[in-house]
Structure formats: C-alpha cells, structure tokens
C-alpha cells in the first residue's frame, strides 16, 4: 500500500518503468484463467463504465501479471511480491464475480488489481522497505504514485478504462478523503472500489517491514467498521460475507 520515492540520481530502483513495460509487451505467456465462482449475480448500486479493451490487451497485461508475480515473497517491490499479487488479484476477481459483473468487466478488474501499484516501478528498494515513518517529502511523493502508474500504462493503449480507473483511483475513500482526486461515493469508479478492498485486506493480513500481520478476522472487522467511510458501504459487507466467508461478523456487528 505504500509507494515511496522515485529513483534518485545515482540510485537504482527495483526496475525502471520503461524496462518493466518493455518486458510486459514482449514476455509471452498463456492467459491466466480461474474457474468461475457460483455466486448469484446481484445489482451493484454504482456501475462500471462499459467498454472493454481490444483483445490484444490480454497478452500484454497477462504477461504483466506473470512477470510481477514472479518475485519471491519479500524480494520484489512491495505490492509486486508474488504472494501479495496473486492474492489481491484473487480477492478482487472474486468480489467482481460476486457482484454479478460481465466476464469482460471481471477481466478488466483483474488486470487493474494486478497493475494497481505499477507506479512503484522506479522506487529504490531501500526506500521501499523503509521500516520507519515517512517524512513529509516521502509522503508527498506517495500521493503521486497512482498517476505515475497511469502514465506508465499509456504504453498499453488497448487497456480497458476500468483497468486504468483501478490504477488511478484505488486510494480514493468513500468519504472523499482519499487521493489523488478526492472523489466521493459513486464518483469513485467501481473497479477502484473493488481493488481498494482487496488491497487493504491483503495488506492488513500480511507482514511488512513496518507492521505485523493482522488476523483475518480483525482485518474483516476493520473493513466493516470503515464501510461508508473508507469503503463502499455495499461492497465491504459483500466482500466480508461472500468472499471472505465471515458471515458471523455481520450477524454480530462489525466491532
């Protein structure tokens, strides 16, 4: 969830954005398929913008998923570690299916989940794994990483709009207190709201250099407490109940 400073003169980040995107467009690989989930379709209160990208987006983006997922846990840039990447794609994809979206929309969100933090491409590893608090300059730079990601993905012009929305807006908050645009409620694209839930849940339940892992139940309770503040109040309970399986938490309340 944290994106730190871009590469400074004389420093080498984990990968430059240009190198990474060159790899994304030339590394071959089969499309990653997942079995369908047997959830009944439901009506989401706020819809995705329709219009999936051209079929040739699939090869480049699925190569991205494979490339970024190839980092062993703990070795790659935060957010690209193999385990985290696979989990966030799985959580986001499952929630999208539960929400009853069309297959092309599910694919667009899956890509958005895989690429949501690609703006970290030029981050020096020493900064990325900083265990202490960030200074004001570092935090100011963090606020720019979603736009950096969208700029980098301009090299893949056939990406669906929903994928770019997820990259740009996954740090927005339902109450308008997020970034980069301070969007509120249904002005936040649905793909971004889905990826935000998956990203935060996996970040909370994962150990990082600066935090211990939360239990799955505590993380689910957090999502419920923040429904209507940080998260979509319809999607957060749906994620906790249908994807995570914590139905008892909704019956007893979020706290």
PEBELUR-V679611 format. One record per run of one state. SS is the DSSP state (h for helix, s for strand, l for the rest). FROM is the first residue (numbers start at 1). TO is the last residue. If there is no record, write none. Layout:
# PEBELUR-V679611
ss/from/to
SS/FROM/TO
SS/FROM/TO
This chain:
# PEBELUR-V679611
ss/from/to
l/1/12
s/13/13
l/14/16
h/17/26
l/27/56
h/57/68
l/69/81
h/82/98
l/99/102
h/103/115
l/116/117
h/118/120
l/121/123
s/124/124
h/125/128
l/129/135
h/136/142
l/143/144
h/145/153
l/154/160
h/161/169
l/170/184
h/185/187
l/188/189
h/190/204
l/205/207
s/208/208
l/209/210
s/211/211
l/212/215
h/216/225
l/226/226
s/227/227
l/228/230
s/231/231
l/232/234
h/235/243
l/244/246
h/247/252
l/253/255
